[in-house]
Amino acid sequence: MRVLIIGYGSIGSRHAKVLISLGCEVSIVSKRAINIERCYSNINDAVTKERPEYVVIANKTNEHISSLIELKRIGFKGSILIEKPLSHNLVGLPDMDYSNVFVAYNMRFNPLIQRLLSELNNQDIISSQAYVGQYLPDWRPNQDYRKSYSSKKDQGGGVLRDLSHELDFMNWIFGGWSRVSAMGGKYSDLEIDSDDVFGLMFESSRCPICMLQLNYLDRSSRRDIIVNTNQHVFKVDFINKTLQKDNDIITFDFDSNHSYYMQHKAILEQDYNDLCDFESGKEVLNLINAAEKSAYTENNNWIKNETNL
């Protein structure tokens, strides 16, 4: 299959590597000069000359929607995968068909999440607590963190958007959020203007108490989730690749590209069951916006999800 990747930073190059391993012909749109044969400076030329069947939008968060609109404008009809989050906001999103558009929340394809989802089937879920912390200066060893989009609020940076996988898979597993209260913002001495810490408490249809902390500060990376049900307690440790059910621990073996591989494979094979569709991507962005609204009110007011009322 012919695939076009828009944006060739660290995530764009990762998508390229995975797609090539799946036997795809990959071409690139990049503003930078890169030593790749099929590389274009704009979307229109790339689509006209390469005739892709599948497009991955992997440029800066604040450029996602304009790239999507450009693809729609020139009549592209194939599948589109937009890197997470869907955008920094939804201002200017036109009313058009997005049924072929997905958002790259590839952690849905992580074997630990897949197993947890299976284990929670028919369970009465009481509460969940998730934590993700990664020290921003260590993310991209060859790049000054202060120059990355993560550090810039106007480019869609900040922990709520950068680390929004948890918002997606919790919303997916627990059935959609109904209201949220949050605290967060820029607290550390990192030289950034985006949010570096956020804490959320929200309700969902399957889990009455969902807690989540996200930060750019944890120098020993941590990513986990605990789920309490009436029957069991589950703990997933994404760093050590373990799932604990009560006192029993299962260790998984998979590489860091596995979830990317499975996500692309699902799109190529038109198996859309576990993919984050466009509307679900919007729901995550709505949760992000509601968390920000709550955090910046004096009393951290509860914000309702109007779409779920």
Disulfide bonds with the S-S distance in Angstrom:
none
